[in-house]
Amino acid sequence: MKEVIITKYGAPSVLQVREKRNPNPREDEVLVRNHFTGVNFSEIMARMRLYPGAPKPPTTLGAEACGIIESVGKNVTRHKPGDKVMLFCKYNSYSTHICSDEQLVIPLPEKFSMEEGAAFPLVYVTAYMMMFDLGNFRKGETILIHGAGGGVGTAAIQLAQAVEGNIIGTASQWKHAKLKEMGVQNCIDYNSEDVYKRVMEFTGNRGVDLIIDPVGGKNWKISYKCLSKMGKLIIYGDQSFVKGKTFSFITTMKEVFSMPKYRPMDLMSKNKSIMGYHLGRLAGEEDKIQRAVLALSQLVQEGKLSPVIDKIFPFTEADKAHEYIQNRKNFGKVLIDFREE
Ligand SMILES: NC(=O)c1ccc[n+]([C@@H]2O[C@H](COP(=O)([O-])OP(=O)(O)OC[C@H]3O[C@@H](n4cnc5c(N)ncnc54)[C@H](OP(=O)(O)O)[C@@H]3O)[C@@H](O)[C@H]2O)c1
């Protein structure tokens, strides 16, 4: 088998291919011949030593994939060889062969291609749990989706549309036309525009009901201001830590000190809520993830969800996939193709 590892922390060039013996699944595991891996921003942060909890190099990475089951352990009951599946992975989907606990494996919906399967699990479950389990987002409400043109962002747009919500999206300017085509009513370029002012214009000074914010730092202050009464801000990433291609102590410190401090009394008197979400830290709450997967499967059946795939890189060019995302060139998901060995 082949896998892509980070040899050390650093720029995308630290991603290298290495050869390894094919693994054998344990009793509760399936062995998947991987076809496609979805690249997530957290892997860029892990490569740069900016992702707490990620394994230290040399290590492979990766949180989601789609492939065909090759063999199963003796206790596996839900899956069999030949099944097409999508799966959540624990830092091991940058690989031609993946051993995974059967609990992390989901049958590929009939409507989905293998590419779509690799672009689905992580971003849709994340968007779904934030918007509906935490955010209680409903028909007619307004959501502000930061990073609307990204993986989680495009998933959130489709979910907001599924319940007939109103959408304001922030993204780099060149993505706005595509966002409007997807049904985003109002777009803001958060790199150059005053986000608070624009949100107030779009909402007649009311603010928004829900915000999902992976930008971090100063942006969390602005987001808080943009909330309506009973509005909820969900914090789920901190992309502001990523400046340049390698870790910088000064940038990291600046970022830490730019984070807002909230006062509980202020939350009460202003009727605002702040919440956090981290899919990778939900061990022991798998039933909640399963519930989201079931609800999402229903929406897939109804034809309401279809992952936006931007570009697919061969695994020998995994470094280029990271570059592409870091250079803000992606609209939707970037995948790595692991079919050829
Ligand atoms: N908490 C969780 O459980 C969870 C789960 C999944 C993802 N996440 C987080 O959600 C966020 C989005 O993840 P994703 O995988 O869907 O990625 P993504 O949104 O596709 O990420 C790439 C986009 O992020 C924007 N961006 C913002 N700051 C950036 C920076 N400093 N450098 C480069 N690009 C930047 C760029 O779009 P614009 O140019 O349009 O700004 C870029 O095209 C990440 O922060 C990720 O860690 C969290």
The ligand as a Tripos MOL2 file, in Angstrom:
@<TRIPOS>MOLECULE
LIG
   48    52     1     0     0
SMALL
NO_CHARGES

@<TRIPOS>ATOM
      1 N1        -14.9640   21.8120   14.6630 N.am      1 LIG1
      2 C1        -15.1710   20.8430   13.7890 C.2       1 LIG1
      3 O1        -15.6540   19.7550   14.1160 O.2       1 LIG1
      4 C2        -14.8180   21.0800   12.3560 C.ar      1 LIG1
      5 C3        -15.1230   20.1360   11.3770 C.ar      1 LIG1
      6 C4        -14.8120   20.4320   10.0310 C.ar      1 LIG1
      7 C5        -14.1880   21.6370    9.7210 C.ar      1 LIG1
      8 N2        -13.8810   22.4980   10.7190 N.ar      1 LIG1
      9 C6        -13.2480   23.7840   10.4260 C.3       1 LIG1
     10 O2        -14.0400   24.4380    9.4740 O.3       1 LIG1
     11 C7        -13.2470   25.3030    8.6900 C.3       1 LIG1
     12 C8        -13.5240   25.0260    7.2290 C.3       1 LIG1
     13 O3        -13.0170   23.7470    6.9300 O.3       1 LIG1
     14 P1        -13.0280   23.1700    5.4540 P.3       1 LIG1
     15 O4        -12.2370   21.9110    5.5200 O.co2     1 LIG1
     16 O5        -14.4120   23.1620    4.9500 O.co2     1 LIG1
     17 O6        -12.1220   24.2120    4.6790 O.3       1 LIG1
     18 P2        -12.4690   25.3070    3.5860 P.3       1 LIG1
     19 O7        -13.5570   26.1750    4.0870 O.co2     1 LIG1
     20 O8        -12.6180   24.6710    2.2670 O.co2     1 LIG1
     21 O9        -11.0980   26.0890    3.6870 O.3       1 LIG1
     22 C9        -10.4990   26.7960    2.6680 C.3       1 LIG1
     23 C10       -11.0360   28.2090    2.5810 C.3       1 LIG1
     24 O10       -10.9290   28.8590    3.8470 O.3       1 LIG1
     25 C11       -10.8600   30.2670    3.6530 C.3       1 LIG1
     26 N3         -9.8290   30.7820    4.5580 N.ar      1 LIG1
     27 C12       -10.0790   31.5060    5.6750 C.ar      1 LIG1
     28 N4         -8.9590   31.7660    6.3270 N.ar      1 LIG1
     29 C13        -7.9500   31.2390    5.6100 C.ar      1 LIG1
     30 C14        -6.5370   31.2130    5.7820 C.ar      1 LIG1
     31 N5         -5.9520   31.7830    6.8350 N.pl3     1 LIG1
     32 N6         -5.7990   30.5720    4.8420 N.ar      1 LIG1
     33 C15        -6.3760   29.9940    3.7810 C.ar      1 LIG1
     34 N7         -7.7370   29.9730    3.5770 N.ar      1 LIG1
     35 C16        -8.5030   30.6120    4.4820 C.ar      1 LIG1
     36 C17       -10.5690   30.4630    2.1770 C.3       1 LIG1
     37 O11       -11.7790   30.8870    1.5950 O.3       1 LIG1
     38 P3        -12.0630   32.4590    1.3680 P.3       1 LIG1
     39 O12       -10.9150   32.9730    0.5630 O.co2     1 LIG1
     40 O13       -13.3550   32.4910    0.6600 O.co2     1 LIG1
     41 O14       -12.0790   33.0490    2.7130 O.co2     1 LIG1
     42 C18       -10.2310   29.0730    1.6650 C.3       1 LIG1
     43 O15       -10.5930   28.8860    0.3160 O.3       1 LIG1
     44 C19       -11.8080   25.0510    9.1470 C.3       1 LIG1
     45 O16       -11.4640   26.0040   10.1130 O.3       1 LIG1
     46 C20       -11.8690   23.6860    9.7930 C.3       1 LIG1
     47 O17       -10.8570   23.4520   10.7240 O.3       1 LIG1
     48 C21       -14.1780   22.2480   12.0140 C.ar      1 LIG1
@<TRIPOS>BOND
     1     1     2 1
     2     2     3 2
     3     2     4 1
     4     4     5 ar
     5     4    48 ar
     6     5     6 ar
     7     6     7 ar
     8     7     8 ar
     9     8     9 1
    10     8    48 ar
    11     9    10 1
    12     9    46 1
    13    10    11 1
    14    11    12 1
    15    11    44 1
    16    12    13 1
    17    13    14 1
    18    14    15 2
    19    14    16 1
    20    14    17 1
    21    17    18 1
    22    18    19 2
    23    18    20 1
    24    18    21 1
    25    21    22 1
    26    22    23 1
    27    23    24 1
    28    23    42 1
    29    24    25 1
    30    25    26 1
    31    25    36 1
    32    26    27 ar
    33    26    35 ar
    34    27    28 ar
    35    28    29 ar
    36    29    30 ar
    37    29    35 ar
    38    30    31 1
    39    30    32 ar
    40    32    33 ar
    41    33    34 ar
    42    34    35 ar
    43    36    37 1
    44    36    42 1
    45    37    38 1
    46    38    39 2
    47    38    40 1
    48    38    41 1
    49    42    43 1
    50    44    45 1
    51    44    46 1
    52    46    47 1
@<TRIPOS>SUBSTRUCTURE
     1 LIG1         1 GROUP 0 **** ****
